[in-house]
Amino acid sequence: MRVDLTREVAEISAVSGAGLATGGSPESLACVMFTSGSTGVPKGVAASHRALAATFVGPDYLAFGPEQTFLQCSPVSWDAFALEVFGPLLHGGVCVLQPGQHTDPHQIVELVERHQVTTLQMSASLFNHMLDEHPAVFGQIRAAMTAGEAASPSHAAKALARFPHLRLLNGYGPAESMGFTTTFTIEPGMAEGVASIPVGGPLSGKHAYVLDANLELVAPGVPGELYVSGHGLAHGYIGQPGLSADRFVANPYGLAGARMYRTGDLARWNKQGALEYLGRGDQQIKLRGFRIEPGEIEAALASHPQVQQAAAVVREDRPGDKRLVAYVVGEGVDSAALVRHTAARLPEYMVPAAVVVLEELPRTVNGKLDRRALPAPDLSAVSDGRAPRNPAEEILCGLFADTLGLASVTIDDHFFHRGGHSLLATRLISRIRTVWGTRVTIRDLFQSPTPALLAEHIAAGSGSNPLDTVLPIRAPGRDTDTAPLFCVHAVSGVSWGYAGLLPHLGADRPLVALQARRLGGTEDAPESIEEMADDYLAEIRKVQPHGPYHLLGWSFGGLVAHAVAARLEAAGEEVALLALLDSYPLPDGFRAPEIDGRHVLTALLGSRGESVPVRCADSVPDIAELAEALRQSDPVLAGLEHTQAAAVVAATLDNLRMRYRYVPDVRFGGDALFFDATGTPAAQSGAAAWAPYVGGRVEEFAVDCEHAAMTEAEPLRAVGEVLARRLRPAAHI
């Protein structure tokens, strides 16, 4: 539809050219735009004349002018429609309106040709689709803008390589800031081989801030939440004063009374001073305790040469069974190859359980990705591995498939890459023991995670004891000389939980845990922390004869790790890292409590142990009763036999008694890292508590969890990220 005023030329010419007295002000309401609804129900945004003029009259980011013909690709209900209408019309250009309520790619092709359209604005999803399916459109237009979602580097590079005349712009801006707030012009060659495309810098009169949770500016390269302010800022939401007050907040970086809008988007400034969009903060995935950014997975998939588009979501197609699933568009794409492709580039917990190949990604009426319309995956079609070659592999493939909820698996399927996790691992171990009658442990599954490897392991008769004193979670290999990280157990004596560090450390970093010798019986079991430190020191030097050494201990284990570090230092060895996970020496004047059954359960299970019913709760611990209660209450330790669970209870009792009479008798001269479980208040800081026993600096890091949860997935992610930065890349055995 065209608006033709030529018939009214005479009447318009007779009107005085003097300014109209409207009686309004720059802050008067000019229009109400609706958000796209991608984060919930669309909201009406009240924008002022100042916001409209500042966005569409002053800036020249698209050379608005009389020669421009702009095609309306956004529904009238969407905020992006404002740019497509006000932009050209306020500069004497032409706006071509699409009939109907939906964005139709075929109709876009027809309208561009019929009306000689010069400029298109599209969501990133629609831009990608048009380039893949209707590339000739970009040969006819002069400028294109992509916005609303993260731009695809591969599509941008392809568009500019094929149509070098095209002016391509990547923009960012919510309706609450009158559309575009920042823009970035993509030059030829700029998008080739990059992981993401910036959204650039603010328009004149607008501002962008990347802030932390305390509204402090973060350094370049550090992610934070994006806030915008300036002349484009809206008054608020129509009829929603509470929501307006929550999202439009005081601006500590502006003039008195200035406001800014909390976008909910994650961003960072790059080295060139351009803003990089990292996705929605509320679209961050949390899966089995891990925080996952879908954009990182999508970028890894898009780096494959055959992938044109990618999306990642968490699905729960079976109640209680959440899985990470990816969707891609591309010719000749192999799902199994893409799983391997992402596994080589991402931590294990970010590898999709399935990759679904589609002809196109579903889109909303606004042209954005419609995540709710993505189909359920056919998990049985993921792997291209080998079929079972013998009865043992056939049995294991059946058990793997049944535990993972799959129709079938191959002998090369990695348990943890097909959706397995620690709770499913314990179920699989239990099934193998019941059906097969063989002794296999979680440790064996860590080291042999496919049916082929596990069958070989069992056939060799090497079923290992999960309670051995030395537990190589990632054993030092023949092909690496990287020094291990040695982890000392907490009061339970068990160190399985440290396996959660693996995804966050380098793939070549060995991880060796130490477990209480008391778990194997009373023979040679230490009777003091001093004896335990001497014992573990000998075991550590069997694995790594000389430094630099890297030590970590949680709670009780921190005391032992500190004592080992001091002994190594006294022997002339270098201790490059000592990490203490919420571990405190006893304060002066400490009086040891009476140890009863409840005390043991809370030491093992944290606050969960307070509600576990046992007869010996207020009396002398009954090891047999507590062992059975432990097997019933802890889903991971449920995989232990009764005698093994009893050994854990006995080790806990021993360690509690040793801990309550231990005061460090040595001083470590180096630095230490202290990780504070902020959910469990302490009488003093870690640095203050360790000052008498550590000669160097004690650097503190806050971990948002309770003390008993320190080795769960999310806390270990925070710990692992720090350790990965601090472990010396050149530290060798």
Secondary structure, DSSP 8 states (H G I E B T S, - for coil): -----GGGHHHHHTS--S-------TTSEEEEEE---TTSS--EEEEEHHHHHHHHTS--TT--STT-EEE--S-TTSTTHHHHHHHHHTTT-EEE--SSSS--HHHHHHHHHHHT--EEEEEHHHHHHHHHH-TTHHHH-SEEEEESS---HHHHHHHHHH-TT-EEEEEE--GGGTS-SEEEEE-TTTTTT-S----BEE-TTEEEEEE-TTS-B--TT--EEEEEEETT---EETT-HHHHHHHEEE-TTSSTT-EEEEEEEEEEE-TTS-EEEEEEGGG-EEETTEEE-HHHHHHHHHTSTT-SEEEEEEEEEETTEEEEEEEEE-TT--HHHHHHHHHTTS-GGGS-SEEEEESS--B-TTSSB-GGG-----GGGS-------SHHHHHHHHHHHHHHT-S---TT--TTTTT--HHHHHHHHHHHHHHH-----HHHHHH--SHHHHHHHHHTT----TT-SEEEEE---TT--B--EEEE--TTS--GGGGGGGGGS-TT--EEEE--GGGG-STT--SSHHHHHHHHHHHHHHH-SSS-EEEEEETHHHHHHHHHHHHHHHTT--EEEEEEES-----TT-------HHHHHHHHHGGGGGG---TTTTSS--HHHHHHHHHHH-TTGGGS-HHHHHHHHHHHHHHHHHHHT------B-S-EEEEEETTS--SS-HHHHHTTTBSS-EEEEEESS-GGGTTSHHHHHHHHHHHHHHS-TT-B-
